[in-house]
Amino acid sequence: MKQNTKQAVNYVNKYEYHLPFYRQSKLFANHGMRLPDNTIAGWTMGAADGLAPIGEAMWQSLLKTHALQVDET
């Protein structure tokens, strides 16, 4: 499996299926890939760093609004 594919699987497992890193590590091991929890966590942190400019742009956009509507259901 290519690196980008493994990282994509990690993000889906983390944020769609809410799987902790140790469970993801076990899933990869079941497919013959030994990946420590801290490696998977590093991928996630790297993605967060890469997406930070988008988050900042969204925050700046929110600061310009006069009112927000939130659905807290």
C-alpha positions in Angstrom: 0.0 0.0 0.0 1.4 3.4 -0.9 2.1 6.0 1.8 -0.6 8.4 0.7 -3.2 5.6 0.7 -2.2 4.6 4.2 -2.5 8.2 5.4 -6.0 8.5 3.7 -7.1 5.3 5.4 -5.8 6.7 8.7 -7.8 9.9 8.3 -11.0 8.1 7.4 -10.6 5.7 10.3 -9.9 8.5 12.8 -12.5 11.0 11.8 -15.3 9.0 10.2 -15.1 5.8 12.3 -13.6 7.3 15.4 -10.9 4.6 15.7 -8.1 5.4 18.1 -4.5 5.0 16.8 -3.8 1.7 18.7 -6.8 0.1 17.0 -5.7 1.4 13.6 -2.2 0.0 14.3 -3.9 -3.4 14.9 -5.9 -3.2 11.7 -2.8 -2.4 9.7 -1.0 -5.3 11.4 -3.8 -7.7 10.3 -2.9 -6.7 6.7 0.8 -7.4 7.3 1.9 -3.8 7.9 3.6 -3.0 11.2 2.9 0.6 12.0 3.4 1.9 15.5 0.7 4.2 17.1 3.1 7.1 17.1 3.7 6.9 13.4 0.0 7.0 12.7 -0.3 9.9 15.1 2.5 11.7 13.3 0.6 11.5 10.0 -2.5 13.0 11.6 -0.5 15.9 13.2 1.2 16.5 9.8 -2.1 16.8 8.1 -3.3 19.2 10.8 -0.2 21.4 10.2 -0.8 21.4 6.5 -4.5 22.4 6.9 -3.8 25.2 9.4 -3.9 27.9 6.7 -7.4 26.8 5.7 -8.5 26.9 9.3 -7.1 30.4 9.8 -8.8 31.6 6.6 -12.1 30.2 7.8 -11.6 31.8 11.2 -11.0 35.2 9.7 -14.1 34.8 7.6 -16.1 34.0 10.7 -14.8 37.1 12.5 -16.3 39.3 9.7 -19.8 38.1 10.3 -22.3 39.9 12.5 -24.2 36.8 13.6 -23.8 33.0 13.5 -26.6 30.4 13.4 -25.7 27.2 15.1 -27.6 23.9 15.3 -26.6 22.2 18.5 -28.7 19.1 18.1 
